[in-house]
Amino acid sequence: MTGRPGKERGAATIEVALLVPVIIVLLVFTIAGARLVDTRGAIDGAARDAARAASLQPSPDAARAAAEDSVGANLDQRGRTCAPRRVAVDVSRFAPGGTVAVEVTCGVGLDDLAFPGLPGTKILTSRFVAPIDPLGMRP
């Protein structure tokens, strides 16, 4: 050992005091990122399933209702709450051989992480288009 004894006393405390904020920042951003990725997967799946459910309906009104019900059930099943949550169903090409599109918008709350620089809510949007059977609607 070189140097005078006790010269480095307290160095570990200073190192820990400097590292703790960095670790906390990394942890907060990891949690925020994980929440956004998980919600992105949930709304992608909800939009896909809703478009598919809508494409199987006999009328545009039934397609809208089926899509909205599907999104609600899908997000509830995954434990995702979106504030705000919006479901837009495009049935302008709703005919045999056409398509139906569903767009799901979900607000992901990040305000509970209470970290400067993070938005209170991040809005995510997913859109999926499903084809309608070209041979006609089946009951």
Solvent accessible surface area in square Angstrom, and as a share of the most:
residue,aa,sasa,rsa
1,M,213,0.95
2,T,133,0.77
3,G,59,0.57
4,R,181,0.66
5,P,121,0.76
6,G,42,0.40
7,K,146,0.62
8,E,140,0.63
9,R,207,0.76
10,G,37,0.35
11,A,38,0.30
12,A,70,0.54
13,T,97,0.56
14,I,111,0.56
15,E,103,0.46
16,V,88,0.51
17,A,64,0.49
18,L,123,0.61
19,L,100,0.50
20,V,68,0.39
21,P,73,0.46
22,V,80,0.46
23,I,103,0.52
24,I,88,0.44
25,V,54,0.31
26,L,109,0.54
27,L,104,0.52
28,V,20,0.11
29,F,95,0.40
30,T,88,0.51
31,I,69,0.35
32,A,4,0.03
33,G,31,0.30
34,A,60,0.47
35,R,61,0.22
36,L,43,0.22
37,V,111,0.64
38,D,67,0.35
39,T,3,0.02
40,R,88,0.32
41,G,33,0.32
42,A,1,0.01
43,I,0,0.00
44,D,57,0.30
45,G,6,0.06
46,A,0,0.00
47,A,0,0.00
48,R,116,0.42
49,D,53,0.27
50,A,0,0.00
51,A,0,0.00
52,R,129,0.47
53,A,29,0.23
54,A,0,0.00
55,S,5,0.03
56,L,105,0.52
57,Q,49,0.22
58,P,86,0.54
59,S,41,0.27
60,P,53,0.34
61,D,105,0.54
62,A,32,0.25
63,A,0,0.00
64,R,94,0.34
65,A,54,0.42
66,A,20,0.15
67,A,0,0.00
68,E,89,0.40
69,D,101,0.53
70,S,23,0.15
71,V,0,0.00
72,G,12,0.12
73,A,66,0.51
74,N,21,0.11
75,L,0,0.00
76,D,100,0.52
77,Q,158,0.70
78,R,126,0.46
79,G,55,0.53
80,R,62,0.23
81,T,126,0.73
82,C,19,0.12
83,A,77,0.59
84,P,82,0.51
85,R,103,0.38
86,R,129,0.47
87,V,32,0.18
88,A,34,0.26
89,V,23,0.13
90,D,63,0.33
91,V,18,0.10
92,S,95,0.61
93,R,151,0.55
94,F,28,0.12
95,A,49,0.38
96,P,77,0.49
97,G,46,0.44
98,G,7,0.07
99,T,33,0.19
100,V,1,0.00
101,A,8,0.06
102,V,0,0.00
103,E,45,0.20
104,V,0,0.00
105,T,17,0.10
106,C,0,0.00
107,G,1,0.01
108,V,6,0.04
109,G,35,0.34
110,L,3,0.02
111,D,101,0.52
112,D,101,0.52
113,L,30,0.15
114,A,88,0.68
115,F,51,0.21
116,P,112,0.71
117,G,80,0.76
118,L,35,0.17
119,P,63,0.40
120,G,38,0.37
121,T,58,0.34
122,K,85,0.36
123,I,86,0.44
124,L,15,0.08
125,T,60,0.35
126,S,12,0.08
127,R,133,0.49
128,F,83,0.35
129,V,66,0.38
130,A,2,0.01
131,P,95,0.60
132,I,3,0.01
133,D,48,0.25
134,P,99,0.63
135,L,157,0.78
136,G,15,0.15
137,M,62,0.28
138,R,163,0.59
139,P,178,1.12
